[in-house]
């Protein structure tokens, strides 16, 4: 006990005096690695592919806050997942959300999009979906305001979902008479953070890669208090090919639709001045289970992160905290569509 007190006093004195501590004491513990598909996480018994029990989620002021994996999706009574891949959706305390759906086992072809074959590109992008935005809750109805989607046609819209719990399972349902679609999801396990300094929703405002200016498209980075992150970089003006099946697009058409777009999800950790992200899922399958890691400086609502990204490139990125969105505020402009108004086409993963 005396040794622990002495060590604590030495560390405190060193910090107050500005003495640099050993590097190992400053580095974050490496973020955890998990299977790509966690749709059976915590399932103690399955009956016809339905999990009967799951771990209790921690209590939250907003019970939707956290990172969830969809393990079942029904549309008009028919199963969509399976065969679709699990969807991971993240709700933040500050009113932002993000969702991602990446099938596992996609081929790892590490060439520019325009240099890949149509077969390779279809295997990468088929059944991939997601997006980000802010959300509102009115009673037990959740309105997800989609700011942008991963696909080239993912424009702004608002989707209404009733929510409830069956035990510890989150159920999201459509607002129509058939309650379609119907989603069942369970919460992912909390990851221990060395420091909560970067918890929140951020927008990248400056970016260099290997010393040169990177894309000017902002990355939106959601760092949950549960130790899970979502990150999306979604350029505007991308064009798909109307009325042509995606398996018939040319490599040039794929490049026009997806060039510069990126999204990733996974675990992260912060300790001292070290920040590390593990890409468990990524639009580029070559980056899955890779680390982005480096050191950061935080000043007010801005931090700058410098290090090595998941592709092995040296980078420097500056992020600014996004203004919190009040999920319980009355609706104004940009709220849900009026009752009886034409609903937008559903985005993938809904």
QUIJO-V532733 format. One line per field, one symbol per residue. phi: phi as a letter, one per 20 degrees, with the letter a starting at -180 (. if undefined). psi: psi as a letter, one per 40 degrees, with the letter a starting at -180 (. if undefined). A space follows every 50 residues. Layout:
phi=???
psi=???
//
This chain:
phi=.fffffffffffffffemffeggffefffggfdcgfddfdgmeebdclmd eecbgffffcfdfefpdcdfdbbdclndfdcfegffddccddfendbbbb ccgfmffedecggfdeegffffffdfmebqrbrdbcccmdcddeeeeadf ffdeefacddcfcbddmdeeddcfeffeldfcddbcffffdfefbegdgq dccfdbbcclndfegeffeddddefendccccccfemfcedfmcgffdfe gfffffecfnebbbbrdbbcbmddcccdefcbgeffefmeddbrdccdcm dccddcrcefenefbbcdccfffgdffdfffcgnffffgnffefffffne
psi=ddddddddddddddddeehhiiddediihhiihiidhfeehehehhhfeh hdiiihiihidheehahihhehhhhfeihdhieiiihhhhhideeiiiii hhiieiighgiideeiidddddddeheiiaaiaiiihhbfhhhhhhdiid ieegahihhhhiiihgbehhhhiieidefiihhhiihiiihhhdiedeha hihheihihfeihaiehihhhhhieeeiihhhhgiieihahiehideeii dddddddehehiiiiaiiihhbehhhhhgdiidhedeheiihiaiihhhb fhihhhahadeeihihhhihhihihheeiiiaheaiiiheihiihhiie.
//
